[in-house]
Amino acid sequence: MLRRASLGRSFGWLWAAYAVSAYGTGFGFGALPLIAVLVLHASPAEVSALSAVGPAVGALIALPLGPWVEFHRKRPVMIAMDLARFAAMMTIPVAYAFAWLSFAQLLVVSAVAATAKIAFNAASGAYLKTLVRPDDLLVANARFESTTWSSTALGPPLGGAATSLFGPVTTVVADALSYLFSALGITAIRGREERPRRIGGGRVSTSDLLEGWRHILAHPGLRALFVNTLLVNGLIMAAEPLVAVLMLGQLGFPPWQYGLAFAVPCVGGLVGSRMARRVVARYGRHRVLRTAGALRAVWLIGLALIQPGAAGLAIVMAVELAIIISASLFNPVVATYRLEHTPRARTARTLSAWSISSSASIAIFTALAGLLAEATSPRTALTVAGLLILATPLLLPRHDRTPQHDGVDQASPARRTLA
């Protein structure tokens, strides 16, 4: 029987900071589109643009941040990104109070939040390697994954109730404050962090910008997982606005049922992420990647079968539950594999490249799915997405030929200081 690992006080503060911001984000889930509809009376095209343009612009702005994060101390970067998100989100309730709120402001806030998220994730992933031993990376990533899904399960229903009781910007204020508390939690981490040394000095070059992608594409296992993840995440996320139009518009589901359909299955994320360590210990990492990676792709086609009433609600919940359990098993294993097979000197740039590509992929697939739904119907677009994703398991790595801890520094002074 596997014991519960203790990862140290420093990891505890990092996990607590992540949990605070994750629950704030879950509480404020969909807040910007909701404000766009309820306050600014935005059109469906504008709401789709808000979902796609903000993250896409954020990914573009984040492009030079990967090298910048790489060559700076990670803890101050995380604090700065949390404070940037706090400041950006707080502009919305201020503008709302003075009747200054505009759709352009929502786009800017969305882009700033997306940029800061990419930089924060790159810094936190690199910082995590200094806090825990290589053998504990899967445990740490599984805890982050379980926190993500629990916040997604609890946050949206509570946020919806708060919006109904206290107004449309309530959840934005809560989300903003969560970033402030996250910054305070990271500040509480003790220990000296050494400034990364950059060989050659000078300004950031084109080579620095592309180093993350070069590392991913040169590594057979990372390359396969990278392409597979971009396609799967892009197609799954592209289906969300289509399901919203289908359920809320064409089939007449009330908003509370729509929220329930996506909140309840998130319990499966807790199940999958808590099982990850045991499943990997029993079956091996490669088999879990292949099996869970394939399973998360086979269920999406079921969303094209949504019908009115209780049967339709059950279909959505069943499909989402199956996808989430599979994804919550797959995600922490991929996150651990990515850290294990990335040298510390390239970690931030590799994670930035991965996040930027993911944001761009989601934006592209969301836009294409919207165009297809406009030309045909949401159900047809969901069918096409469900059929395309069935081919993605073919892109998963067939063999694991790389050593377990390739590229990982085994005992750094930073880890000894901070652990």
C-alpha positions as CSV (number, residue, x, y, z in Angstrom):
1,M,0.0,0.0,0.0
2,L,1.4,3.4,-1.0
3,R,1.9,5.9,1.8
4,R,0.9,9.5,1.5
5,A,4.1,11.4,0.6
6,S,5.1,14.5,2.5
7,L,6.6,17.0,0.1
8,G,7.7,19.6,2.6
9,R,6.6,23.0,3.8
10,S,7.7,24.9,0.7
11,F,5.6,22.7,-1.5
12,G,2.7,23.1,0.9
13,W,2.8,26.8,0.5
14,L,3.0,26.5,-3.3
15,W,0.1,24.0,-3.4
16,A,-2.0,26.3,-1.1
17,A,-1.3,29.3,-3.4
18,Y,-2.3,27.2,-6.4
19,A,-5.5,26.0,-4.6
20,V,-6.6,29.6,-3.7
21,S,-6.2,30.8,-7.3
22,A,-7.8,27.6,-8.7
23,Y,-10.9,28.0,-6.5
24,G,-11.1,31.7,-7.4
25,T,-10.9,30.8,-11.1
26,G,-13.6,28.1,-10.6
27,F,-15.8,30.5,-8.7
28,G,-15.4,33.0,-11.6
29,F,-15.8,30.4,-14.3
30,G,-17.3,32.0,-17.4
31,A,-17.5,35.4,-15.7
32,L,-16.2,37.5,-18.7
33,P,-18.7,36.0,-21.3
34,L,-21.5,36.3,-18.7
35,I,-20.7,40.0,-18.2
36,A,-20.5,40.4,-22.0
37,V,-24.0,39.0,-22.4
38,L,-25.8,40.4,-19.3
39,V,-24.1,43.8,-19.0
40,L,-22.9,44.7,-22.5
41,H,-25.6,42.7,-24.4
42,A,-22.9,41.2,-26.7
43,S,-23.8,39.2,-29.8
44,P,-22.9,35.5,-30.1
45,A,-20.1,36.4,-32.5
46,E,-18.6,38.8,-29.9
47,V,-18.9,36.2,-27.1
48,S,-17.0,33.7,-29.4
49,A,-14.4,36.3,-30.1
50,L,-13.9,36.9,-26.4
51,S,-13.3,33.2,-25.9
52,A,-10.8,32.9,-28.8
53,V,-9.2,36.3,-29.3
54,G,-8.1,37.0,-25.7
55,P,-6.2,33.7,-25.3
56,A,-4.7,34.0,-28.8
57,V,-3.4,37.5,-28.2
58,G,-2.2,36.4,-24.8
59,A,-0.2,33.5,-26.4
60,L,1.4,36.0,-28.8
61,I,2.3,38.4,-26.0
62,A,3.7,35.5,-24.0
63,L,6.1,34.4,-26.7
64,P,9.1,36.4,-25.5
65,L,8.3,35.7,-21.8
66,G,9.6,32.1,-21.9
67,P,13.3,33.1,-22.1
68,W,12.6,36.0,-19.7
69,V,11.2,33.6,-17.1
70,E,14.0,31.1,-17.7
71,F,16.7,33.6,-16.8
72,H,15.0,35.1,-13.7
73,R,14.2,33.8,-10.3
74,K,10.9,31.9,-10.5
75,R,9.3,33.0,-7.3
76,P,9.3,36.7,-8.0
77,V,7.9,36.0,-11.5
78,M,5.0,34.0,-10.0
79,I,4.2,36.8,-7.6
80,A,4.4,39.4,-10.4
81,M,2.1,37.4,-12.6
82,D,-0.5,37.0,-9.8
83,L,-0.4,40.7,-9.0
84,A,-0.8,41.5,-12.8
85,R,-3.9,39.3,-12.9
86,F,-5.3,40.8,-9.7
87,A,-4.8,44.4,-11.1
88,A,-6.3,43.5,-14.5
89,M,-9.4,41.7,-13.1
90,M,-10.1,44.5,-10.6
91,T,-10.5,47.0,-13.4
92,I,-13.8,45.3,-14.3
93,P,-15.7,46.0,-11.1
94,V,-14.3,49.5,-11.0
95,A,-15.4,50.3,-14.6
96,Y,-18.7,48.6,-13.9
97,A,-19.3,50.8,-10.9
98,F,-18.7,54.0,-12.9
99,A,-20.5,52.7,-16.0
100,W,-17.3,52.7,-18.1
101,L,-17.2,49.0,-18.9
102,S,-16.7,48.2,-22.6
103,F,-16.2,45.0,-24.7
104,A,-12.7,46.2,-25.6
105,Q,-11.8,46.2,-21.9
106,L,-13.0,42.6,-21.5
107,L,-10.8,41.6,-24.5
108,V,-7.7,43.4,-22.9
109,V,-8.3,41.8,-19.5
110,S,-8.7,38.4,-21.1
111,A,-5.4,38.8,-23.0
112,V,-3.6,40.0,-19.9
113,A,-4.9,37.1,-17.8
114,A,-3.9,34.6,-20.5
115,T,-0.4,36.0,-20.8
116,A,0.1,36.0,-17.1
117,K,-1.2,32.5,-16.8
118,I,1.3,31.2,-19.3
119,A,4.2,32.9,-17.6
120,F,3.0,31.8,-14.2
121,N,2.7,28.2,-15.3
122,A,6.2,28.2,-16.9
123,A,7.7,29.6,-13.7
124,S,5.8,27.3,-11.3
125,G,6.7,24.2,-13.3
126,A,10.4,25.1,-13.3
127,Y,10.2,26.1,-9.6
128,L,8.5,22.8,-8.7
129,K,11.7,20.9,-9.9
130,T,13.6,22.7,-7.1
131,L,11.1,21.9,-4.4
132,V,10.5,18.1,-4.7
133,R,12.6,15.1,-5.5
134,P,12.2,13.5,-9.0
135,D,10.4,10.5,-7.6
136,D,7.8,12.9,-6.0
137,L,7.0,14.8,-9.2
138,L,4.0,12.6,-10.1
139,V,2.6,13.0,-6.5
140,A,3.0,16.8,-6.7
141,N,1.4,17.0,-10.2
142,A,-1.5,14.7,-9.1
143,R,-2.2,17.0,-6.2
144,F,-2.4,20.0,-8.5
145,E,-4.6,18.0,-10.9
146,S,-7.0,17.0,-8.1
147,T,-7.2,20.6,-6.9
148,T,-8.0,21.8,-10.4
149,W,-11.0,19.4,-10.7
150,S,-12.3,19.9,-7.2
151,S,-12.3,23.7,-7.8
152,T,-14.1,23.2,-11.2
153,A,-16.7,21.0,-9.5
154,L,-17.5,23.4,-6.7
155,G,-16.7,26.8,-8.1
156,P,-19.1,27.3,-11.0
157,P,-22.3,26.4,-9.1
158,L,-21.3,28.6,-6.2
159,G,-20.3,31.4,-8.6
160,G,-23.6,31.1,-10.4
161,A,-25.5,31.4,-7.1
162,A,-23.4,34.4,-6.1
163,T,-24.0,36.1,-9.5
164,S,-27.8,35.7,-9.0
165,L,-27.7,37.1,-5.5
166,F,-25.1,39.8,-5.7
167,G,-24.7,40.8,-9.4
168,P,-22.6,40.0,-12.4
169,V,-19.2,41.3,-11.2
170,T,-19.2,39.5,-7.8
171,T,-17.3,36.5,-9.1
172,V,-14.7,38.7,-10.9
173,V,-13.9,40.4,-7.5
174,A,-13.5,37.0,-5.9
175,D,-11.3,35.7,-8.7
176,A,-9.1,38.9,-8.5
177,L,-8.7,38.5,-4.7
178,S,-7.7,34.9,-5.2
179,Y,-4.6,36.0,-7.2
180,L,-3.7,38.4,-4.4
181,F,-3.9,35.7,-1.8
182,S,-1.9,33.4,-4.1
183,A,0.8,36.0,-4.3
184,L,0.9,36.2,-0.5
185,G,1.2,32.4,-0.2
186,I,4.1,32.3,-2.6
187,T,5.8,35.1,-0.6
188,A,5.6,32.9,2.5
189,I,7.8,30.3,0.9
190,R,11.2,30.4,2.7
191,G,14.6,29.6,1.3
192,R,17.1,31.3,-1.0
193,E,16.5,30.9,-4.7
194,E,19.6,31.3,-6.9
195,R,19.4,33.5,-10.0
196,P,19.7,31.3,-13.1
197,R,22.9,31.9,-15.0
198,R,22.7,32.5,-18.7
199,I,25.6,31.3,-20.8
200,G,26.8,34.0,-23.2
201,G,24.8,36.9,-21.6
202,G,23.3,39.6,-23.8
203,R,19.7,40.1,-24.9
204,V,17.1,37.5,-25.6
205,S,17.7,36.1,-29.1
206,T,15.5,34.3,-31.6
207,S,17.3,31.2,-30.6
208,D,16.1,31.7,-27.0
209,L,12.6,32.2,-28.2
210,L,12.5,29.0,-30.1
211,E,14.5,26.8,-27.7
212,G,11.4,25.4,-26.1
213,W,9.9,24.2,-29.3
214,R,13.3,22.8,-30.5
215,H,13.6,20.7,-27.3
216,I,10.0,19.4,-27.7
217,L,10.3,18.5,-31.4
218,A,13.8,16.9,-31.0
219,H,12.6,14.6,-28.3
220,P,10.5,11.7,-29.8
221,G,8.3,11.1,-26.7
222,L,7.7,14.8,-26.0
223,R,7.0,15.5,-29.7
224,A,4.3,12.8,-29.9
225,L,2.6,13.9,-26.7
226,F,2.8,17.5,-27.7
227,V,1.0,17.0,-31.0
228,N,-1.5,14.6,-29.5
229,T,-2.3,17.1,-26.6
230,L,-2.7,20.1,-28.9
231,L,-5.2,18.2,-31.1
232,V,-7.2,16.6,-28.2
233,N,-7.4,19.8,-26.1
234,G,-8.2,21.9,-29.1
235,L,-11.1,19.7,-30.2
236,I,-12.5,19.2,-26.7
237,M,-12.4,22.9,-25.9
238,A,-13.9,23.8,-29.3
239,A,-16.9,21.6,-28.4
240,E,-17.8,23.6,-25.2
241,P,-19.4,26.7,-26.9
242,L,-21.2,24.4,-29.4
243,V,-22.7,22.4,-26.5
244,A,-23.7,25.7,-24.8
245,V,-25.6,26.9,-28.0
246,L,-27.2,23.5,-28.4
247,M,-28.3,23.0,-24.8
248,L,-29.2,26.6,-23.9
249,G,-30.4,27.8,-27.3
250,Q,-31.9,24.9,-29.4
251,L,-32.9,22.4,-26.7
252,G,-34.1,24.8,-24.1
253,F,-32.1,23.6,-21.0
254,P,-32.2,26.1,-18.1
255,P,-28.9,27.6,-17.2
256,W,-28.7,25.8,-13.8
257,Q,-29.0,22.4,-15.6
258,Y,-26.3,23.4,-18.0
259,G,-24.0,24.3,-15.1
260,L,-24.9,21.1,-13.3
261,A,-24.1,19.1,-16.4
262,F,-20.5,20.3,-16.4
263,A,-19.9,20.6,-12.6
264,V,-21.0,17.2,-11.4
265,P,-18.7,15.2,-13.7
266,C,-15.7,17.1,-12.4
267,V,-15.8,14.7,-9.4
268,G,-14.3,12.3,-11.8
269,G,-11.2,14.5,-11.9
270,L,-10.7,13.8,-8.2
271,V,-11.0,10.1,-8.8
272,G,-8.6,10.0,-11.7
273,S,-5.9,12.2,-10.2
274,R,-5.9,10.4,-6.9
275,M,-5.6,7.1,-8.8
276,A,-2.7,8.3,-10.9
277,R,0.2,7.3,-8.6
278,R,-1.3,3.8,-7.9
279,V,-2.1,3.1,-11.5
280,V,1.3,4.1,-12.7
281,A,3.0,2.0,-9.9
282,R,0.9,-1.0,-11.0
283,Y,0.8,-0.8,-14.8
284,G,3.8,1.5,-15.7
285,R,3.8,5.0,-17.0
286,H,3.9,4.2,-20.7
287,R,0.8,1.9,-20.5
288,V,-1.1,4.6,-18.6
289,L,-0.2,7.2,-21.2
290,R,-1.3,5.0,-24.0
291,T,-4.5,3.8,-22.4
292,A,-5.7,7.0,-20.7
293,G,-4.6,9.0,-23.7
294,A,-6.8,6.9,-26.0
295,L,-9.8,6.8,-23.7
296,R,-10.0,10.5,-23.4
297,A,-10.5,10.7,-27.1
298,V,-13.3,8.2,-27.7
299,W,-16.2,9.9,-25.8
300,L,-16.6,13.3,-27.4
301,I,-18.8,12.0,-30.3
302,G,-21.5,11.3,-27.7
303,L,-22.1,15.0,-27.3
304,A,-23.7,15.0,-30.8
305,L,-26.4,12.8,-29.4
306,I,-27.8,15.3,-26.8
307,Q,-31.6,15.3,-26.7
308,P,-34.0,17.4,-24.6
309,G,-34.9,16.5,-21.1
310,A,-33.4,14.2,-18.5
311,A,-32.0,11.8,-21.1
312,G,-30.0,14.6,-22.7
313,L,-28.7,15.8,-19.4
314,A,-27.6,12.3,-18.5
315,I,-25.8,12.0,-21.9
316,V,-23.8,15.2,-21.3
317,M,-22.9,14.1,-17.7
318,A,-21.8,10.6,-18.8
319,V,-19.7,11.9,-21.6
320,E,-18.0,14.6,-19.5
321,L,-17.4,12.1,-16.7
322,A,-15.7,9.7,-19.0
323,I,-13.5,12.4,-20.6
324,I,-12.6,13.9,-17.2
325,I,-11.6,10.6,-15.5
326,S,-9.4,9.7,-18.5
327,A,-7.9,13.2,-18.7
328,S,-7.2,13.5,-15.0
329,L,-5.2,10.2,-15.2
330,F,-3.4,11.3,-18.3
331,N,-2.5,14.9,-17.4
332,P,-0.4,14.5,-14.3
333,V,1.6,11.7,-15.9
334,V,2.3,13.9,-19.0
335,A,3.2,16.8,-16.8
336,T,5.7,14.6,-14.8
337,Y,7.1,13.1,-18.0
338,R,7.6,16.6,-19.5
339,L,9.5,17.8,-16.4
340,E,11.6,14.6,-16.2
341,H,12.7,14.8,-19.8
342,T,13.5,18.5,-19.8
343,P,16.8,19.9,-18.5
344,R,16.4,22.5,-15.9
345,A,18.1,25.2,-18.1
346,R,15.2,24.8,-20.6
347,T,12.3,24.1,-18.3
348,A,10.6,27.5,-18.4
349,R,11.0,27.9,-22.2
350,T,9.7,24.4,-22.8
351,L,6.6,24.9,-20.6
352,S,6.0,28.3,-22.2
353,A,6.2,26.8,-25.7
354,W,3.8,24.1,-24.7
355,S,1.3,26.6,-23.1
356,I,1.5,29.1,-26.0
357,S,0.9,26.3,-28.5
358,S,-2.0,25.0,-26.5
359,S,-3.7,28.4,-26.3
360,A,-3.2,28.9,-30.1
361,S,-4.6,25.5,-30.8
362,I,-7.7,26.0,-28.7
363,A,-8.3,29.4,-30.3
364,I,-8.0,28.0,-33.9
365,F,-10.2,25.0,-33.3
366,T,-12.8,27.1,-31.5
367,A,-12.9,29.5,-34.4
368,L,-13.1,26.7,-37.0
369,A,-15.8,24.9,-35.1
370,G,-17.8,28.1,-34.8
371,L,-17.6,28.7,-38.5
372,L,-18.7,25.1,-39.3
373,A,-21.6,25.4,-36.8
374,E,-22.6,28.6,-38.5
375,A,-22.6,27.0,-41.9
376,T,-24.3,23.8,-40.8
377,S,-25.4,23.3,-37.2
378,P,-23.9,22.9,-33.8
379,R,-24.7,19.2,-33.9
380,T,-22.9,18.7,-37.2
381,A,-19.9,20.5,-35.9
382,L,-19.9,18.4,-32.7
383,T,-20.1,15.2,-34.9
384,V,-17.1,16.4,-37.0
385,A,-15.0,17.2,-33.9
386,G,-16.0,13.8,-32.3
387,L,-14.9,11.9,-35.5
388,L,-11.6,13.8,-35.9
389,I,-10.5,13.2,-32.3
390,L,-10.9,9.5,-32.8
391,A,-7.7,9.5,-34.9
392,T,-5.6,11.2,-32.2
393,P,-4.6,8.0,-30.2
394,L,-2.5,7.1,-33.3
395,L,-0.2,10.0,-32.4
396,L,0.6,8.7,-28.9
397,P,4.2,7.4,-28.4
398,R,4.2,3.6,-29.1
399,H,7.4,2.9,-27.2
400,D,9.2,4.4,-24.2
401,R,12.8,4.2,-25.0
402,T,14.1,7.1,-22.9
403,P,15.5,6.7,-19.4
404,Q,13.2,7.5,-16.4
405,H,15.0,10.7,-15.3
406,D,16.5,12.0,-18.5
407,G,17.5,15.6,-18.2
408,V,16.8,15.9,-14.5
409,D,19.4,17.2,-12.0
410,Q,19.5,14.8,-9.2
411,A,20.7,16.9,-6.3
412,S,20.9,20.6,-6.7
413,P,21.8,23.1,-4.0
414,A,18.5,24.9,-4.5
415,R,16.6,21.7,-3.7
416,R,18.6,21.0,-0.6
417,T,17.9,24.6,0.5
418,L,14.2,24.7,-0.2
419,A,12.9,21.2,0.4
